[in-house]
């Protein structure tokens, strides 16, 4: 799976590279809870990462800061299950950079710890 544009999740067959399905986020149940984070006019802060929570089978996507946002999606049911803002009050901060200056350059799920890892090129750091 990969992100298509800024607001859709697209599934591909790995053997043939053929597109299997495409689900725009705005067509998912509960999209209204995150709609304000996706302005009609692009602010160039898009979905930057995608991973699968192997314990639940849910897709989790990561939106770039201003603010950073994790979005958990039950793709087969077309439902946004949970969201979490990544902000200073819940530990997402950097000693030299303001939170709106951080970028996301990598994102993965760690099943042994049931946690996410996020890397930042500008911050030269790893968030867990």
C-alpha positions in Angstrom: 0.0 0.0 0.0 1.1 3.6 -0.5 -0.3 7.0 -0.2 -1.8 8.6 -3.3 -1.8 12.3 -3.5 -2.4 13.8 -0.1 -5.7 12.3 0.9 -6.1 8.7 -0.3 -4.7 5.2 0.5 -4.2 3.0 -2.5 -3.6 -0.8 -2.4 -1.4 -2.6 -5.0 -0.8 -6.2 -5.8 3.0 -6.7 -5.2 3.4 -9.3 -7.9 1.8 -7.3 -10.7 1.9 -3.8 -9.4 -1.7 -3.5 -10.4 -3.9 -1.2 -8.3 -6.4 -3.1 -6.2 -8.3 -0.4 -4.5 -8.2 3.3 -3.6 -9.9 4.9 -0.6 -10.0 8.6 -0.3 -9.8 9.6 3.4 -12.7 12.0 2.9 -14.9 9.0 2.1 -14.2 7.2 5.4 -16.5 7.2 8.4 -15.3 9.8 11.0 -13.4 11.9 8.4 -15.1 15.0 9.9 -12.9 14.5 13.1 -9.7 15.3 11.0 -11.1 17.3 8.1 -9.7 20.6 9.5 -6.2 19.1 9.2 -6.6 18.8 5.4 -7.3 22.3 4.1 -8.8 22.6 0.6 -5.8 24.6 -0.5 -2.7 22.5 0.0 -0.2 23.6 2.7 2.4 21.1 1.5 2.0 19.2 4.8 0.8 15.9 3.6 0.6 12.3 4.7 4.2 11.4 5.1 4.2 7.8 6.2 2.1 4.6 6.3 2.5 1.5 8.4 0.4 -1.5 9.4 -0.3 -2.3 13.1 0.3 -6.1 12.7 -1.6 -6.8 16.0 -4.8 -5.2 14.7 -4.3 -5.2 10.9 -5.2 -1.5 10.9 -3.4 1.0 8.7 -1.8 4.0 10.4 -0.9 7.1 8.5 1.2 10.0 9.6 0.6 13.6 8.6 3.4 16.1 8.8 3.6 18.6 11.6 1.5 21.7 12.1 0.4 19.6 13.9 1.7 16.1 13.4 -1.2 13.6 13.3 -1.5 9.8 13.6 -4.6 8.4 11.9 -5.6 4.8 12.6 -7.8 3.4 9.8 -9.8 0.1 9.5 -9.5 0.1 5.7 -11.8 -2.8 4.9 -14.6 -1.1 6.9 -13.8 2.4 5.6 -13.6 3.9 9.1 -11.2 6.1 10.9 -10.8 4.5 14.3 -8.5 6.9 16.2 -6.4 9.9 15.9 -3.6 11.4 18.0 -2.1 14.8 17.6 1.7 14.9 18.1 2.4 17.9 20.1 4.6 19.1 23.0 2.0 18.4 25.6 2.2 14.6 24.9 6.0 14.5 24.6 6.6 15.3 21.0 9.2 18.0 21.2 12.8 18.8 20.2 15.5 20.7 22.2 16.6 22.9 19.3 13.7 23.1 16.9 10.1 24.4 17.2 7.6 21.6 16.6 6.4 23.3 13.4 10.0 23.1 12.0 10.3 19.3 12.4 9.7 17.0 9.5 8.9 13.4 9.3 11.1 11.2 7.1 10.3 7.7 8.3 7.5 5.9 10.1 7.1 2.3 11.3 5.3 0.1 13.7 7.2 -2.0 16.3 5.1 -5.0 17.1 7.4 -6.2 20.0 6.7 -3.0 21.9 3.3 -2.0 20.4 4.8 1.4 19.6 5.5 3.6 16.6 8.9 5.0 15.5 9.1 8.3 13.7 12.3 9.8 12.3 13.0 13.4 11.5 15.8 14.6 9.1 15.6 18.2 10.2 15.6 17.2 13.9 18.2 14.5 13.3 16.4 12.4 15.8 14.1 9.4 16.4 10.8 9.6 18.2 9.4 6.5 20.0 
